[in-house]
Amino acid sequence: MEKITILWADDEIDLLKPQLMFLRKKGYEVIEVTNGYDALEECQENQDIDVVFLDESMPGITGLETLPKIKASFPHLPVVMITKNEAENVMEEAIGAQISDYLIKPVNPNQILLSLKKIIDNKRLVREKTSSDYQQEFRQIFMKINSGLDFEEWVKIYREIIGWEIKIDDSNSVEMADILAMQKSEANTEFSKYIVKNYMKWMDKGNGPVMSDSLLRQKVFTKMDHEVPTIFLLLDNLRYDQWKILEPIISEFFKMEEEDFFYSILPTSTQYSRNAIFAGMMPGEIAKHYKKWWLNDHEEGGKNQHEQDLLGEQINRLFRNPIRFDYVKVTNAYHAKQLNDNILNYLNNDLTVIVYNFIDMLSHARTEMEVLKELAGDERAYRSLTRSWFENSPLWTALQKVAEREVQLFISTDHGTIRVNQPSKVVGDRDTTTNLRYKVGRNLDYQRNDVLEVRDPKKAHLPRPNVSSTFIFAKEDKFFLYPNNYNYYNNYYRNTFQHGGISLEEMICPVIRLRSR
């Protein structure tokens, strides 16, 4: 067993010699201090401390005063409070400050050992059990990935991989995390092959999964209850793993009735997928029927300025009797405050659609800002940042308000993102789109093994800006780079979250149906 280091702070430390000797015989290393100031200093100077035993009633600075100071600098360091005082308010204050355990004096060696096992060994046991369980599943997942899955089975395997990803995160098993990352990469390789083989067949025969253009029609409108207001919340860029991180928070106020999925169309980008969702049409049809509301990639102007108009048109086509609906778009702090202030008024509608852009902004900001690259350096950190934002957001405050009323809530997205790592060279003219995961342009030169190419955009129900326009979509975790300044842009964009191409993360999108509790 790796040696565990205990910091024990007690002004009567000399009276604890039998307990300290017992711990040392058991293989623990114990650092002794007699006051809170020394405890804080020791925590700052010694990064090997695994747990702190803290006397509640030390003179100078008490244990209760020392505790929040330790937690401020070392929030994950376990602290065991030791007290003579069994008063309820003392215990409540200590527990509120996130102690891991507490012991009542006089403490005996077995109590101490039990507390240590709960704190230290519990983490180890969880890590070992999780690792063992995943090792047993590894072979099964590998065989499934390579067994010729259909679109429903790909959803199941993706859910399974994300489930393990989050379990392994929680258990802090670095070795297993690396193995799972390789398996997830293998899954994306096979999924890309599947999409290349089947996507155009779906477009031609209409025998594929529910996709962006039929999301509202098949997954939301059919579930609306005219007695209960419906809110459709679209969180731009929300991946399934991010939903699973938010689920425990939201479940405190809403009960989940269904966890479903749809496939984002290609390109998996806001301009295409979100317009398709609200229009109930593929982008090629939108460009044909609503020319004034569609802009191609190379044209100037906002590409998602007419979502409300497209939504209104879809509702008019599908509902015999008119329904009351609102469309709310949140792209900045002012809009977020307005949503929070007005959220209860929207419950007078049959349907309220809310588009919330924070996660999209987060992924773009992470590319541009070095500090965010460090804060969200990998999948685990990106999920953690999403959770921190949501818990402190005006959106969560607004949702808690509506949870007090009877309401049906859908949470979904337009597409996900993937962390890109493999550059793929492409050459195009000046009108070629700048997106790193898909390109549309004339006379494109690219590495064919890295892409799904669509030489006739109409067959993919996409607009055709020019007679010779071709679309290409990056597979797996590849990203497109021009030969100019190749090394600079490779270093700049590698390990950033991007969207537009083919991956499990971008294409398989959650649709969650909930009711207020």
C-alpha positions in Angstrom: 0.0 0.0 0.0 1.2 3.5 -0.9 2.1 5.3 2.4 -0.7 7.6 3.6 0.3 10.9 5.2 -1.8 12.3 8.0 -1.6 15.8 9.4 -2.8 15.8 13.0 -3.4 19.2 14.6 -4.2 19.2 18.4 -3.0 21.5 21.2 -2.8 18.4 23.4 -0.9 16.3 20.9 1.3 14.9 23.7 -1.7 13.1 25.1 -2.2 11.3 21.8 1.1 9.4 21.7 -0.6 6.0 21.9 -2.9 6.8 18.9 0.0 8.2 16.9 2.2 5.2 17.7 -0.6 2.8 16.6 -1.0 4.6 13.3 2.7 4.5 12.6 2.8 0.8 13.3 0.0 0.4 10.8 2.2 2.1 8.1 0.8 5.6 8.2 3.1 8.6 8.3 1.9 11.2 10.8 2.9 14.9 11.0 2.1 16.5 14.4 1.3 20.2 14.9 -0.2 21.9 17.9 -2.3 24.8 16.4 -4.3 25.9 13.4 -1.6 28.3 12.1 1.0 25.5 11.9 -1.6 23.2 10.3 -2.3 25.8 7.5 1.5 26.3 7.0 2.1 22.5 6.8 -0.7 22.1 4.2 0.9 24.8 2.1 4.4 23.4 2.3 3.6 19.6 2.1 1.8 18.5 -1.0 1.8 14.8 0.2 -0.8 15.2 2.9 -3.7 12.9 2.3 -5.9 13.6 5.3 -6.1 16.2 8.1 -7.2 15.4 11.7 -8.3 18.7 13.2 -9.1 19.4 16.9 -12.2 21.6 17.1 -11.2 23.6 20.3 -7.5 24.6 19.9 -6.6 28.0 21.4 -5.6 30.9 19.1 -7.4 29.8 15.9 -9.9 27.0 16.5 -10.4 24.0 14.4 -13.7 25.4 13.1 -11.9 28.6 12.0 -9.0 26.6 10.5 -11.3 24.3 8.5 -12.6 26.8 5.9 -9.1 28.2 5.4 -7.8 24.7 4.5 -10.8 24.1 2.3 -10.3 27.4 0.5 -6.9 26.4 -0.7 -7.4 22.6 -0.8 -11.1 21.9 -1.4 -10.6 18.2 -2.0 -8.3 17.5 1.0 -10.3 15.3 3.4 -10.6 16.7 7.0 -11.7 14.8 10.1 -13.0 17.0 12.9 -12.2 15.8 16.4 -14.2 17.4 19.2 -15.2 17.0 22.9 -18.3 19.0 22.1 -21.3 17.1 20.9 -23.5 20.2 20.5 -25.7 20.1 17.4 -24.7 23.5 16.2 -21.0 22.7 16.3 -21.5 19.5 14.3 -23.8 21.4 11.8 -21.2 24.1 11.3 -18.4 21.5 10.7 -20.5 19.4 8.4 -21.6 22.5 6.5 -17.9 23.3 5.9 -17.5 19.9 4.2 -15.7 17.7 6.7 -15.2 14.1 5.6 -15.9 12.7 9.1 -15.9 13.6 12.8 -14.8 11.8 16.0 -15.8 12.5 19.6 -13.0 12.5 22.2 -11.6 10.5 23.6 -10.8 8.7 20.4 -9.6 5.1 20.3 -7.4 3.6 17.7 -10.1 1.5 16.0 -12.3 4.6 15.5 -9.4 6.3 13.8 -8.6 3.4 11.6 -12.3 3.0 10.6 -12.4 6.7 9.6 -9.2 6.4 7.5 -10.5 3.4 5.7 -13.8 5.2 4.9 -11.9 8.2 3.5 -8.8 6.7 1.9 -9.7 3.1 1.2 -13.1 3.9 -0.1 -11.6 5.8 -3.0 -9.2 3.0 -3.7 -11.9 0.4 -3.5 -14.1 2.3 -5.9 -11.2 2.8 -8.3 -10.3 -0.8 -8.2 -13.9 -2.0 -8.7 -14.5 0.4 -11.5 -11.3 -0.6 -13.2 -12.1 -4.3 -12.8 -15.7 -3.9 -14.1 -14.5 -1.9 -17.2 -11.8 -4.5 -17.9 -14.5 -7.1 -18.1 -16.6 -5.0 -20.4 -13.7 -3.9 -22.6 -13.8 -7.0 -24.8 -17.6 -6.9 -25.1 -17.5 -3.2 -26.2 -14.7 -4.0 -28.7 -16.7 -6.8 -30.2 -19.8 -4.7 -30.5 -17.9 -1.8 -32.2 -16.7 -4.2 -34.9 -20.0 -6.1 -35.4 -21.8 -4.0 -38.0 -24.0 -1.9 -35.8 -27.1 0.0 -37.0 -28.0 3.5 -36.0 -29.9 2.5 -32.9 -27.0 0.2 -31.8 -24.5 3.0 -32.3 -26.6 5.1 -29.9 -26.4 2.3 -27.3 -22.7 1.8 -27.6 -22.1 5.6 -27.4 -24.2 5.7 -24.2 -22.2 2.8 -22.8 -18.8 4.5 -23.5 -19.9 7.7 -22.0 -21.2 5.9 -18.9 -17.8 4.3 -18.4 -16.1 7.6 -19.1 -17.9 9.3 -16.3 -17.5 6.4 -13.9 -13.8 6.3 -14.6 -13.5 10.0 -14.1 -15.2 9.7 -10.7 -12.8 6.9 -9.7 -9.7 8.8 -10.7 -8.3 5.8 -12.6 -5.8 7.4 -15.0 -4.7 4.1 -16.5 -8.3 3.0 -17.3 -9.1 6.5 -18.7 -6.2 6.2 -21.2 -7.5 2.7 -22.3 -11.1 4.0 -22.6 -9.9 7.0 -24.7 -8.3 4.6 -27.1 -11.5 2.5 -27.3 -13.6 5.6 -27.9 -11.2 6.6 -30.7 -11.6 3.2 -32.2 -15.4 3.5 -31.9 -15.2 6.9 -33.8 -13.2 5.2 -36.6 -15.8 2.6 -37.1 -18.7 5.0 -36.7 -17.2 7.3 -39.4 -17.0 4.3 -41.7 -20.7 3.6 -40.9 -21.7 7.1 -41.7 -19.7 7.3 -44.9 -21.4 4.0 -46.0 -25.0 5.0 -45.0 -25.5 8.7 -44.8 -26.3 9.3 -48.5 -28.6 6.2 -48.4 -30.6 7.9 -45.6 -30.9 11.1 -47.7 -32.1 9.1 -50.7 -34.4 6.6 -49.1 -35.4 8.3 -45.9 -34.9 5.1 -43.9 -32.4 6.5 -41.3 -32.8 7.8 -37.8 -34.7 10.9 -36.7 -32.5 13.7 -37.8 -32.4 17.5 -37.2 -35.2 18.3 -39.7 -37.7 15.9 -38.0 -36.6 16.5 -34.4 -39.5 18.8 -33.4 -42.0 17.0 -35.5 -41.3 13.5 -34.2 -39.9 14.0 -30.7 -41.5 17.2 -29.3 -44.8 18.2 -31.0 -46.2 14.6 -30.7 -45.6 14.7 -26.9 -47.1 18.2 -26.2 -49.9 18.2 -23.7 -52.4 21.0 -24.2 -53.2 21.1 -20.5 -49.5 21.7 -19.5 -47.1 24.3 -21.0 -44.1 22.9 -22.9 -40.6 24.4 -22.8 -38.1 23.3 -25.5 -34.6 24.3 -24.3 -31.9 24.0 -26.9 -28.4 24.2 -25.4 -26.1 24.9 -28.4 -23.2 22.3 -28.5 -24.6 20.2 -25.7 -23.0 16.7 -25.9 -24.5 13.6 -24.3 -21.7 13.5 -21.7 -22.4 17.1 -20.7 -26.1 16.2 -20.3 -25.1 13.3 -17.9 -23.2 15.7 -15.8 -26.1 18.1 -15.6 -28.7 15.4 -15.1 -28.2 15.0 -11.3 -28.7 18.7 -10.7 -31.8 19.0 -12.9 -33.3 15.8 -11.4 -33.6 17.5 -8.0 -36.5 19.6 -9.5 -37.6 17.7 -12.6 -38.3 14.0 -13.0 -37.1 12.4 -16.2 -39.7 10.8 -18.4 -37.6 9.8 -21.4 -34.0 10.0 -22.5 -34.0 9.8 -26.3 -31.7 10.7 -29.2 -31.6 12.1 -32.7 -28.8 12.4 -35.3 -27.5 15.8 -36.3 -27.4 16.3 -40.1 -24.2 17.1 -41.8 -22.6 19.6 -41.5 -22.9 19.3 -37.7 -22.8 23.1 -37.4 -25.3 25.7 -36.1 -26.0 27.2 -39.5 -27.2 23.9 -40.9 -28.4 21.8 -38.0 -30.3 24.4 -36.0 -32.0 26.0 -39.1 -33.1 22.5 -40.0 -34.5 21.9 -36.6 -36.6 25.0 -36.6 -37.7 24.9 -40.2 -38.5 21.2 -40.1 -36.7 21.0 -43.4 -33.2 20.1 -44.7 -31.0 23.1 -45.6 -31.5 22.6 -49.4 -35.3 22.9 -48.9 -34.9 26.0 -46.8 -32.7 27.7 -49.4 -35.3 26.8 -52.0 -38.5 27.8 -50.2 -37.2 30.6 -48.1 -34.4 32.2 -50.1 -34.5 35.5 -48.2 -33.9 33.6 -44.9 -30.9 31.5 -46.1 -27.3 32.7 -46.5 -24.6 30.4 -47.8 -21.2 30.1 -46.0 -19.4 32.6 -48.2 -22.2 35.2 -48.0 -22.0 38.1 -45.4 -24.4 38.2 -42.5 -25.7 36.2 -39.6 -26.6 32.7 -40.7 -29.2 32.0 -37.9 -31.2 35.3 -37.9 -34.5 33.7 -39.0 -35.0 30.8 -36.6 -38.1 32.3 -35.2 -39.6 32.8 -38.6 -38.8 29.3 -39.7 -40.2 27.9 -36.5 -43.5 29.8 -37.1 -43.7 28.4 -40.6 -43.2 24.8 -39.3 -45.9 25.3 -36.6 -48.3 26.7 -39.1 -47.8 23.7 -41.4 -48.2 21.1 -38.7 -50.9 22.4 -36.3 -54.5 22.6 -37.5 -55.4 24.9 -34.6 -53.1 27.7 -33.9 -51.0 27.4 -30.7 -49.4 30.2 -28.6 -45.7 30.1 -28.8 -42.6 32.2 -28.1 -39.1 32.0 -29.2 -36.3 33.3 -26.9 -32.6 33.5 -27.8 -30.0 34.0 -25.2 -26.5 35.1 -26.4 -25.3 37.4 -23.7 -25.8 38.3 -20.0 -28.5 40.8 -20.6 -30.6 38.2 -22.5 -30.0 35.7 -19.7 -31.3 38.2 -17.1 -34.4 39.0 -19.2 -35.1 35.3 -19.5 -34.9 34.9 -15.7 -37.1 37.9 -15.1 -39.8 36.8 -17.6 -39.7 33.0 -17.4 -43.0 32.6 -15.6 -44.8 34.7 -18.2 -43.8 32.2 -20.8 -45.9 29.6 -19.0 -49.0 31.2 -20.6 -47.9 29.7 -23.9 -48.5 26.3 -25.2 -44.9 26.2 -26.4 -41.8 28.2 -25.5 -38.6 27.6 -27.4 -35.4 28.8 -25.7 -32.1 28.8 -27.5 -29.2 29.2 -25.0 -25.8 29.8 -26.5 -23.4 29.5 -23.6 -21.8 26.1 -24.3 -21.2 27.1 -27.9 -19.5 30.3 -26.7 -17.5 28.2 -24.2 -16.1 26.0 -26.8 -15.1 28.9 -29.1 -13.7 30.9 -26.2 -11.6 27.8 -25.2 -10.0 27.9 -28.6 -9.1 31.6 -28.3 -8.2 32.0 -24.6 -5.2 30.3 -23.0 -6.6 30.3 -19.5 -9.7 28.4 -20.7 -7.5 25.9 -22.5 -5.9 25.1 -19.2 -9.3 25.1 -17.3 -10.8 22.7 -19.9 -7.8 20.8 -21.0 -9.6 17.5 -21.6 -13.0 15.9 -21.6 -13.3 15.6 -17.9 -12.3 19.3 -17.3 -14.7 20.4 -20.1 -17.6 18.6 -18.4 -16.6 20.1 -15.0 -16.6 23.6 -16.5 -20.0 23.0 -18.0 -21.4 21.9 -14.6 -19.9 24.9 -12.8 -21.4 27.3 -15.3 -24.8 25.7 -15.2 -25.1 25.6 -11.4 -24.4 29.3 -11.2 -26.2 30.4 -14.3 -29.4 32.5 -14.6 -30.7 29.6 -16.7 -30.7 27.2 -13.8 -32.4 29.9 -11.6 -35.1 30.3 -14.2 -35.6 26.6 -14.5 -36.0 26.3 -10.7 -38.8 28.9 -10.9 -40.8 27.0 -13.6 -40.2 23.7 -11.7 -42.6 25.1 -9.1 -45.4 25.0 -11.7 -46.7 22.1 -13.7 -44.6 22.1 -16.9 -43.1 19.8 -19.5 -39.5 20.5 -20.3 -37.5 19.2 -23.2 -33.7 19.6 -23.2 -31.8 19.1 -26.4 -29.2 20.6 -28.7 -28.4 21.1 -32.4 -25.0 19.2 -32.5 -22.1 18.3 -30.3 -18.3 18.9 -30.5 -15.2 16.7 -30.7 -11.7 17.4 -29.4 -9.6 17.4 -32.6 -6.1 16.0 -32.8 -5.2 15.0 -36.3 -4.6 17.6 -39.0 -5.7 17.0 -42.6 -4.4 19.2 -45.4 -6.9 20.9 -47.7 -6.6 23.5 -50.4 -9.4 25.7 -51.6 -10.2 29.1 -53.1 -10.9 32.3 -51.1 -14.7 31.5 -50.9 -14.1 28.2 -49.2 -15.7 28.1 -45.7 -13.3 28.5 -42.8 -14.8 25.7 -40.6 -12.2 23.2 -39.4 -14.5 20.1 -39.6 -16.2 20.7 -43.0 -15.5 22.6 -46.1 -17.7 23.7 -49.0 -16.1 25.2 -52.1 -15.0 24.8 -55.7 -11.9 22.9 -56.8 -11.1 21.6 -53.3 -8.0 19.5 -53.0 -8.0 17.2 -49.9 -6.9 13.8 -48.5 -9.8 11.5 -49.6 -9.3 9.0 -46.8 -9.9 11.6 -44.2 -13.4 12.7 -45.4 -16.9 12.0 -46.6 -17.1 13.9 -49.9 -20.4 15.1 -51.4 -19.9 16.2 -55.0 -23.6 16.8 -55.6 -24.9 18.7 -52.6 -28.5 18.3 -53.7 -28.3 14.5 -53.0 -27.4 15.4 -49.4 -30.3 18.0 -49.3 -27.8 20.8 -49.1 -27.7 24.1 -51.0 -25.4 24.4 -53.9 -23.7 27.8 -53.8 -22.0 27.2 -57.2 -22.3 24.7 -60.0 -19.0 23.1 -59.0 -19.5 23.3 -55.2 -18.4 20.2 -53.2 -18.9 19.5 -49.5 -16.3 17.5 -47.5 -16.8 16.4 -43.9 -13.9 15.4 -41.6 -14.0 12.0 -40.0 -13.0 11.0 -36.5 -10.9 13.7 -34.7 -9.4 15.2 -37.8 -9.4 18.9 -38.6 -8.7 20.7 -41.8 -5.6 23.0 -42.3 -4.4 24.9 -45.2 -0.7 24.5 -46.2 0.1 28.1 -45.4 1.4 28.5 -41.8 0.6 24.8 -41.3 2.6 24.2 -38.2 1.4 27.4 -36.5 -2.3 26.5 -37.0 -1.7 22.9 -36.2 -0.4 23.9 -32.7 -3.1 26.5 -32.3 -6.1 24.3 -33.1 -4.9 20.9 -31.9 -6.8 19.7 -28.8 -9.6 22.3 -29.3 -13.3 21.4 -29.4 -14.8 21.8 -32.9 -17.9 20.8 -34.8 -19.1 20.3 -38.3 -17.9 16.8 -39.1 -18.5 13.1 -38.4 -18.1 11.7 -34.9 -20.2 10.1 -32.2 -19.9 13.3 -30.1 -21.1 15.6 -32.9 -23.9 13.5 -34.5 -25.6 11.6 -31.7 -27.5 14.2 -29.7 -29.7 13.9 -26.6 -33.4 14.7 -26.4 -34.6 14.7 -22.8 -38.2 14.9 -21.7 -38.9 15.9 -18.1 -41.8 17.0 -15.9 -41.7 19.3 -12.9 -41.8 17.2 -9.7 
